[in-house]
Amino acid sequence: APGLTDSAWILAVLPGTTLPPAPQATLRFEGDRATGGDGCNRYGTRFTAANGQLAFDPQRTSTRLACPEPASQLARSFNAALDDARGYRIEAGSLVLFNASGATLARFGPQPQTLAGTAWQVDAYNNGRGALVSVITGTQLTVEFLAEGELRGSGGCNNFNGSFTAEGNRLSIGRV
């Protein structure tokens, strides 16, 4: 099977679970680490993969946000799929995880590697004192990265426009 190193994926199918439109669960492979978001929290763990076999270390580092439904259910189901994964295939551009019996646990599509053309909803932010805090209930904070380095979004009360540049893993936001 093709290697997983330096690949990034977005969850497309989780049998028995209706996926919400947002937030999306993601899975990125870098070196011997798998990282991403489970639909509620960010996570990181080690993994091993060889000859189509795959196993994630059950000891994961994770943020500890308390998320409402359906995000918390997605997170539980997603983490259960990672726990049960014993193999993978890449078929027709999708990553498929399966268990020891060969049953499909999850199917992922490729994750875009650029910001342009993506939209994001803020679930939590740094409060300036080193703590990650949830957005005020009923408030929706968004940002959309457009072509040509433009961005737009909502700060919960007012809309904004601005500019951005992205190079590698560095993001700079201009005047908003």
C-alpha positions, 0 to 999 in steps of 0.5 A, spaced: 500 500 500 502 507 498 505 510 504 501 515 508 507 520 510 505 527 509 498 526 507 492 529 510 485 527 510 478 529 511 473 524 514 467 523 508 464 517 511 463 514 518 459 508 518 453 508 522 454 516 523 451 522 520 456 527 519 455 534 521 457 539 515 461 542 520 466 541 524 469 536 520 474 530 523 481 530 520 487 526 519 494 528 518 500 523 517 507 526 518 513 522 520 511 517 525 505 522 528 498 522 526 494 529 528 488 532 526 481 534 529 476 529 531 470 534 530 470 537 537 478 536 539 485 537 536 489 530 537 496 527 536 498 520 537 504 516 534 502 511 529 505 505 525 504 503 518 507 498 513 504 493 508 497 496 508 497 494 516 496 500 520 495 502 528 494 508 532 497 508 539 491 508 544 495 514 548 493 520 545 494 527 547 488 532 546 485 538 547 479 537 552 473 542 550 466 540 552 462 540 545 455 540 544 452 534 540 453 532 534 460 534 535 461 530 541 458 524 538 462 525 532 468 525 536 467 519 540 465 515 534 471 517 530 476 516 536 473 509 536 474 508 529 482 510 530 482 505 536 479 499 532 484 501 525 488 495 523 489 496 516 488 501 510 487 502 503 488 508 498 483 507 493 480 512 488 484 517 491 480 516 498 483 513 504 480 507 507 481 505 514 479 498 516 479 493 522 482 486 523 476 483 520 476 487 514 470 491 515 470 499 513 471 503 519 472 510 516 473 513 509 477 520 508 477 524 502 484 528 501 484 535 505 486 541 501 493 544 502 492 551 501 487 556 505 484 559 499 478 557 497 476 554 505 472 557 510 472 556 517 468 556 523 471 558 530 469 553 536 474 556 541 480 561 541 486 563 546 483 568 551 490 572 551 492 569 558 494 562 555 487 559 556 483 556 550 475 558 551 469 557 547 465 562 543 459 565 547 453 561 546 449 563 540 455 567 537 458 565 530 465 567 528 467 565 521 473 566 516 473 565 509 480 565 505 478 567 498 483 567 492 488 573 491 489 573 498 483 576 500 479 574 506 472 575 509 468 573 515 464 575 521 466 577 528 459 575 531 456 582 531 460 585 525 462 582 518 470 584 516 474 584 510 482 583 509 488 580 506 492 574 508 498 571 505 500 564 507 507 561 505 508 553 508 505 553 515 506 561 516 499 565 516 500 573 516 493 577 516 493 584 514 489 590 516 482 587 517 
